[in-house]
Amino acid sequence: MTPPNTCAWYIVQFKPNSHRIALRNLHRQGFKTFLPMHDVTRRTAIKFETVIKPLFAGYMFVACDPKEAPWRQINSTYGISRMRSAYNWPTRTV
């Protein structure tokens, strides 16, 4: 038995360089998202520069209620390419 208001986390693929657009549009629709970022230092012709990029290139996590199944809503979000898979994080039972 799963507790009420349990969300499943789904892996969502976003279009190249559109993670900011996808995050903004998913938040507007009321979805919880998780997009870990990290610093990447790269060398240009004259200097080193540090940029912040997604840890998993091209992917983020979106939480939603699996009973509502908003697949079309997420897939049609501007900046999202497609939903890849679902994962139910284990919950503690007391």
C-alpha positions in Angstrom: 0.0 0.0 0.0 1.4 3.4 -1.0 0.7 6.5 1.1 -1.4 9.2 -0.3 0.3 12.1 -2.2 3.1 9.8 -3.2 5.0 11.1 -6.2 6.9 9.1 -8.7 10.0 10.6 -10.2 10.3 10.4 -14.0 13.3 10.9 -16.2 12.7 13.5 -18.8 14.9 14.3 -21.8 15.1 18.0 -22.7 16.1 19.5 -26.0 19.7 20.6 -26.4 20.6 23.7 -24.3 17.0 24.3 -23.2 17.0 23.1 -19.6 16.2 26.6 -18.3 13.1 26.9 -20.6 12.0 23.4 -19.7 12.4 24.1 -15.9 10.5 27.3 -16.2 7.6 25.8 -18.1 7.3 22.7 -15.8 7.3 24.9 -12.7 4.5 27.0 -14.3 2.5 23.8 -14.6 3.0 22.9 -11.0 5.5 20.0 -11.4 8.4 19.4 -8.9 11.7 19.1 -10.7 15.3 18.1 -9.8 18.1 19.1 -12.1 21.6 18.7 -10.4 24.1 21.2 -11.8 27.9 21.3 -11.6 30.7 23.7 -12.5 32.7 22.9 -15.6 36.0 24.8 -16.3 37.1 25.0 -19.9 39.9 26.8 -21.6 39.3 29.3 -24.3 41.9 30.9 -26.5 43.0 33.4 -23.9 41.5 32.4 -20.5 39.8 29.8 -18.4 36.1 30.1 -17.8 33.8 28.3 -15.5 30.2 27.6 -16.5 27.4 25.8 -14.8 26.0 22.8 -16.7 23.5 20.0 -15.9 25.2 17.0 -14.2 23.3 14.6 -16.5 23.5 16.1 -19.9 20.1 16.3 -21.5 18.1 14.8 -18.6 16.2 16.0 -15.5 13.8 14.5 -13.1 10.1 15.4 -12.7 7.8 14.3 -9.9 4.1 13.8 -10.4 1.3 11.6 -9.2 1.3 8.4 -11.2 -2.5 8.0 -10.9 -3.0 11.3 -12.7 -0.6 10.3 -15.5 0.1 13.7 -17.1 2.2 12.2 -19.9 0.8 14.4 -22.6 1.2 17.5 -20.5 4.8 16.8 -19.8 5.7 15.6 -23.3 4.1 18.7 -24.9 6.0 21.1 -22.6 8.1 23.6 -24.5 11.8 22.5 -24.1 11.0 18.9 -23.3 11.9 16.2 -25.9 10.2 13.2 -24.2 9.7 11.2 -21.0 12.2 8.4 -20.8 11.2 6.2 -17.8 9.7 6.2 -14.3 11.2 5.2 -11.0 9.4 4.9 -7.7 11.8 5.8 -4.9 11.5 3.4 -2.0 9.6 4.8 1.0 9.9 3.8 4.6 7.1 1.9 6.2 6.7 2.1 9.9 
